[in-house]
Amino acid sequence: MTDLFKTLETAERGDTRPAEALLAAMRWNADGLVPAIAQQHDSGEVLMMAWMNRQALEETLKTGRVCYWSRSRGKLWRKGESSGQVQQLKRAYLDCDGDTLLLAVDQAGPACHSGRRSCFYVALDEMQGEVVSEPLIDPATLYGASH
Amino acid sequence: MTDLFKTLETAERGDTRPAEALLAAMRWNADGLVPAIAQQHDSGEVLMMAWMNRQALEETLKTGRVCYWSRSRGKLWRKGESSGQVQQLKRAYLDCDGDTLLLAVDQAGPACHSGRRSCFYVALDEMQGEVVSEPLIDPATLYGASH
């Protein structure tokens, strides 16, 4: 079997392949998932990483609103459905071996459940980790007091 | 048991925790790995995603040169050891639940084994995927003709 992603390594800029062939050739893990990195399209800030199954990816590409697979809840997770902090898809990219997605998004408000813009807020060095950002919004406001 | 990452959600900016406690509390997967996203520190370009075990992370923090765990080769992978395209670590970040790393790096030349700057070179929409960048360097030059 020819590996579609292998053939793309030497493809020219502008070459295309059908989405269906690419999705079929993607390297989903044993749980049928791939990691998806969300990056704010204009600032370049990396906001979060979550997981998608094929259904979540297809819905995201179709609707333009980012939908992940929640591993903890075991169901589709339309980002912002409880917090209101939706992600609009600007453009999606597959990586060279078809096992990771990069999503250029427009994130309303905080991406992180802690109320921070980005989930990556603990800077880590050999000695210590340091909290480097503050919540934009109190999580109790995002999710209600019962969260 | 108190979850260290849970307590950090409400920590103040500038609060610190020992690196050893954070590494011990990280949510390594069943193979002892976490995904690590490499982002060019100045341009913001997301270059690649690979995996780290604890040893790879500790080496990276200690040496300042990025070391991953190669799942295909089953060993530590000092990025650039065969291609020469090393990644210098500028800063590392843990995410809110301690299961993903973001690495701000300075990448020499291409990060991708295809010779492209970034691994994310197939733009994907509902209909098709399109190759959106070209190799900076012929991979044969990066790895030698035997690769």
Chai-1 contact restraints between the chains, C-beta under 6 A:
chainA,res_idxA,chainB,res_idxB,connection_type,confidence,min_distance_angstrom,max_distance_angstrom,comment,restraint_id
A,E9,B,S114,contact,1.0,0.0,6.0,A-B,restraint_1
A,A11,B,V131,contact,1.0,0.0,6.0,A-B,restraint_2
A,R13,B,V131,contact,1.0,0.0,6.0,A-B,restraint_3
A,R13,B,E134,contact,1.0,0.0,6.0,A-B,restraint_4
A,D15,B,V131,contact,1.0,0.0,6.0,A-B,restraint_5
A,T16,B,Q128,contact,1.0,0.0,6.0,A-B,restraint_6
A,T16,B,E130,contact,1.0,0.0,6.0,A-B,restraint_7
A,R17,B,G129,contact,1.0,0.0,6.0,A-B,restraint_8
A,P18,B,Q128,contact,1.0,0.0,6.0,A-B,restraint_9
A,A19,B,M127,contact,1.0,0.0,6.0,A-B,restraint_10
A,A19,B,Q128,contact,1.0,0.0,6.0,A-B,restraint_11
A,L22,B,G129,contact,1.0,0.0,6.0,A-B,restraint_12
A,P35,B,P35,contact,1.0,0.0,6.0,A-B,restraint_13
A,I37,B,I37,contact,1.0,0.0,6.0,A-B,restraint_14
A,Q39,B,V46,contact,1.0,0.0,6.0,A-B,restraint_15
A,G44,B,G44,contact,1.0,0.0,6.0,A-B,restraint_16
A,V46,B,Q39,contact,1.0,0.0,6.0,A-B,restraint_17
A,V46,B,L102,contact,1.0,0.0,6.0,A-B,restraint_18
A,M49,B,T100,contact,1.0,0.0,6.0,A-B,restraint_19
A,L61,B,E126,contact,1.0,0.0,6.0,A-B,restraint_20
A,K62,B,E126,contact,1.0,0.0,6.0,A-B,restraint_21
A,R91,B,A123,contact,1.0,0.0,6.0,A-B,restraint_22
A,A92,B,L124,contact,1.0,0.0,6.0,A-B,restraint_23
A,Y93,B,F120,contact,1.0,0.0,6.0,A-B,restraint_24
A,Y93,B,A123,contact,1.0,0.0,6.0,A-B,restraint_25
A,L94,B,V122,contact,1.0,0.0,6.0,A-B,restraint_26
A,L94,B,L124,contact,1.0,0.0,6.0,A-B,restraint_27
A,D95,B,C119,contact,1.0,0.0,6.0,A-B,restraint_28
A,D95,B,F120,contact,1.0,0.0,6.0,A-B,restraint_29
A,C96,B,C112,contact,1.0,0.0,6.0,A-B,restraint_30
A,C96,B,S114,contact,1.0,0.0,6.0,A-B,restraint_31
A,C96,B,C119,contact,1.0,0.0,6.0,A-B,restraint_32
A,T100,B,M49,contact,1.0,0.0,6.0,A-B,restraint_33
A,L102,B,V46,contact,1.0,0.0,6.0,A-B,restraint_34
A,L102,B,F120,contact,1.0,0.0,6.0,A-B,restraint_35
A,C112,B,C96,contact,1.0,0.0,6.0,A-B,restraint_36
A,S114,B,E9,contact,1.0,0.0,6.0,A-B,restraint_37
A,S114,B,C96,contact,1.0,0.0,6.0,A-B,restraint_38
A,C119,B,D95,contact,1.0,0.0,6.0,A-B,restraint_39
A,C119,B,C96,contact,1.0,0.0,6.0,A-B,restraint_40
A,F120,B,Y93,contact,1.0,0.0,6.0,A-B,restraint_41
A,F120,B,D95,contact,1.0,0.0,6.0,A-B,restraint_42
A,F120,B,L102,contact,1.0,0.0,6.0,A-B,restraint_43
A,V122,B,L94,contact,1.0,0.0,6.0,A-B,restraint_44
A,A123,B,R91,contact,1.0,0.0,6.0,A-B,restraint_45
A,A123,B,Y93,contact,1.0,0.0,6.0,A-B,restraint_46
A,L124,B,A92,contact,1.0,0.0,6.0,A-B,restraint_47
A,L124,B,L94,contact,1.0,0.0,6.0,A-B,restraint_48
A,E126,B,L61,contact,1.0,0.0,6.0,A-B,restraint_49
A,E126,B,K62,contact,1.0,0.0,6.0,A-B,restraint_50
A,M127,B,A19,contact,1.0,0.0,6.0,A-B,restraint_51
A,Q128,B,T16,contact,1.0,0.0,6.0,A-B,restraint_52
A,Q128,B,P18,contact,1.0,0.0,6.0,A-B,restraint_53
A,Q128,B,A19,contact,1.0,0.0,6.0,A-B,restraint_54
A,G129,B,R17,contact,1.0,0.0,6.0,A-B,restraint_55
A,G129,B,L22,contact,1.0,0.0,6.0,A-B,restraint_56
A,E130,B,T16,contact,1.0,0.0,6.0,A-B,restraint_57
A,V131,B,A11,contact,1.0,0.0,6.0,A-B,restraint_58
A,V131,B,R13,contact,1.0,0.0,6.0,A-B,restraint_59
A,V131,B,D15,contact,1.0,0.0,6.0,A-B,restraint_60
A,E134,B,R13,contact,1.0,0.0,6.0,A-B,restraint_61
